[in-house]
Amino acid sequence: MRNPHLLTITAIICSINSCDRPECKNTNPIFEKYPPIAKEYKIELANQLNQIPQDKLSFWINGRDTVDHKLLIRIYVQGNGLCAKMMMDFSQGKNHRGFTAQGYNGAQMIGLKYRIDTTNGNCNFIFEDVDHIID
């Protein structure tokens, strides 16, 4: 006799796997040469992001770090051929509502809003808001 719950279990597993971040392959030599925290990497990423419409990009949480007393969220960014990692500063965001990304590794950020701060020759990605998170 077949297990009547087998179809339900299979459907649940398939739906969980469909939420995973799609595979992508980086083809940008700057992203290969420098780490995501490096100025060169961030400038190149900002240039790439400015060329791609926001609705063509997907953002996935990859962890968090604290650097110079700033909470930085590691985020995969992909879409329109872009496959990169972003270090986003959550310490300055006015709408972070206590969000720290702890426990959200692998979650997709829908409606992510950020700004690119290029003051003093630096390039930093500053969190502004997110509509919701698919965990």
C-alpha positions as a Python dict, from the first residue, in 0.01 Angstrom:
ca = {
    (1, 'M'): (0, 0, 0),
    (2, 'R'): (131, 345, -92),
    (3, 'N'): (185, 611, 168),
    (4, 'P'): (-99, 869, 124),
    (5, 'H'): (123, 1145, 260),
    (6, 'L'): (399, 1089, 4),
    (7, 'L'): (246, 1336, -245),
    (8, 'T'): (206, 1601, 26),
    (9, 'I'): (562, 1556, 148),
    (10, 'T'): (697, 1574, -208),
    (11, 'A'): (500, 1895, -275),
    (12, 'I'): (636, 2056, 42),
    (13, 'I'): (994, 1964, -44),
    (14, 'C'): (955, 2100, -398),
    (15, 'S'): (810, 2428, -272),
    (16, 'I'): (1093, 2470, -22),
    (17, 'N'): (1356, 2407, -288),
    (18, 'S'): (1192, 2652, -527),
    (19, 'C'): (1266, 2935, -280),
    (20, 'D'): (1640, 2877, -302),
    (21, 'R'): (1859, 3138, -463),
    (22, 'P'): (1913, 3057, -830),
    (23, 'E'): (2263, 2966, -934),
    (24, 'C'): (2465, 3237, -1101),
    (25, 'K'): (2822, 3268, -1223),
    (26, 'N'): (3030, 3579, -1190),
    (27, 'T'): (3199, 3692, -1510),
    (28, 'N'): (3336, 4023, -1382),
    (29, 'P'): (3714, 4012, -1319),
    (30, 'I'): (3695, 4292, -1059),
    (31, 'F'): (3457, 4083, -847),
    (32, 'E'): (3707, 3795, -871),
    (33, 'K'): (4010, 4007, -782),
    (34, 'Y'): (3877, 4199, -480),
    (35, 'P'): (3666, 4109, -175),
    (36, 'P'): (3318, 4268, -145),
    (37, 'I'): (3440, 4506, 126),
    (38, 'A'): (3712, 4656, -99),
    (39, 'K'): (3663, 5002, -247),
    (40, 'E'): (3734, 4876, -601),
    (41, 'Y'): (3469, 4604, -569),
    (42, 'K'): (3208, 4844, -428),
    (43, 'I'): (3268, 5104, -699),
    (44, 'E'): (3229, 4841, -971),
    (45, 'L'): (2917, 4704, -806),
    (46, 'A'): (2767, 5055, -782),
    (47, 'N'): (2840, 5109, -1153),
    (48, 'Q'): (2672, 4778, -1240),
    (49, 'L'): (2370, 4847, -1017),
    (50, 'N'): (2319, 5187, -1178),
    (51, 'Q'): (2289, 5017, -1520),
    (52, 'I'): (2027, 4757, -1422),
    (53, 'P'): (1663, 4841, -1343),
    (54, 'Q'): (1581, 4764, -978),
    (55, 'D'): (1297, 4530, -1077),
    (56, 'K'): (1547, 4306, -1261),
    (57, 'L'): (1755, 4246, -946),
    (58, 'S'): (1715, 3988, -670),
    (59, 'F'): (1868, 4015, -322),
    (60, 'W'): (1943, 3723, -87),
    (61, 'I'): (2082, 3744, 268),
    (62, 'N'): (2414, 3568, 312),
    (63, 'G'): (2500, 3657, 673),
    (64, 'R'): (2623, 3951, 871),
    (65, 'D'): (2943, 4106, 998),
    (66, 'T'): (3038, 4391, 1225),
    (67, 'V'): (3314, 4613, 1084),
    (68, 'D'): (3423, 4934, 1258),
    (69, 'H'): (3116, 4911, 1487),
    (70, 'K'): (2882, 4896, 1186),
    (71, 'L'): (2639, 4613, 1121),
    (72, 'L'): (2698, 4496, 764),
    (73, 'I'): (2467, 4246, 600),
    (74, 'R'): (2623, 4024, 332),
    (75, 'I'): (2382, 4010, 39),
    (76, 'Y'): (2392, 3819, -288),
    (77, 'V'): (2283, 4044, -575),
    (78, 'Q'): (2188, 3895, -907),
    (79, 'G'): (1998, 3973, -1223),
    (80, 'N'): (2054, 4078, -1584),
    (81, 'G'): (2391, 3900, -1587),
    (82, 'L'): (2506, 4047, -1254),
    (83, 'C'): (2625, 3797, -995),
    (84, 'A'): (2788, 3973, -701),
    (85, 'K'): (2800, 4016, -326),
    (86, 'M'): (2708, 4338, -149),
    (87, 'M'): (2808, 4451, 198),
    (88, 'M'): (2514, 4666, 308),
    (89, 'D'): (2538, 4900, 607),
    (90, 'F'): (2235, 4850, 832),
    (91, 'S'): (2362, 5077, 1110),
    (92, 'Q'): (2254, 5400, 935),
    (93, 'G'): (1922, 5290, 786),
    (94, 'K'): (1635, 5494, 922),
    (95, 'N'): (1379, 5214, 875),
    (96, 'H'): (1565, 4904, 989),
    (97, 'R'): (1308, 4847, 1268),
    (98, 'G'): (1558, 4644, 1468),
    (99, 'F'): (1625, 4406, 1178),
    (100, 'T'): (1967, 4244, 1214),
    (101, 'A'): (1939, 3958, 958),
    (102, 'Q'): (2021, 3710, 1233),
    (103, 'G'): (1853, 3382, 1144),
    (104, 'Y'): (1769, 3492, 790),
    (105, 'N'): (2059, 3335, 596),
    (106, 'G'): (1937, 3239, 250),
    (107, 'A'): (1622, 3452, 272),
    (108, 'Q'): (1519, 3668, -23),
    (109, 'M'): (1465, 4040, 33),
    (110, 'I'): (1169, 4169, -169),
    (111, 'G'): (1143, 4542, -238),
    (112, 'L'): (1487, 4623, -96),
    (113, 'K'): (1553, 4996, -91),
    (114, 'Y'): (1902, 5130, -41),
    (115, 'R'): (2115, 5424, -132),
    (116, 'I'): (2471, 5440, -256),
    (117, 'D'): (2680, 5681, -50),
    (118, 'T'): (2985, 5810, -237),
    (119, 'T'): (3092, 6086, 2),
    (120, 'N'): (3461, 6140, 77),
    (121, 'G'): (3568, 5913, -212),
    (122, 'N'): (3411, 5608, -51),
    (123, 'C'): (3135, 5386, -185),
    (124, 'N'): (2894, 5234, 64),
    (125, 'F'): (2554, 5069, 32),
    (126, 'I'): (2315, 5200, 297),
    (127, 'F'): (1996, 5014, 387),
    (128, 'E'): (1678, 5221, 368),
    (129, 'D'): (1389, 4973, 383),
    (130, 'V'): (1259, 4635, 269),
    (131, 'D'): (900, 4542, 185),
    (132, 'H'): (926, 4185, 310),
    (133, 'I'): (1153, 3886, 350),
    (134, 'I'): (1086, 3539, 215),
    (135, 'D'): (1258, 3297, 448),
}
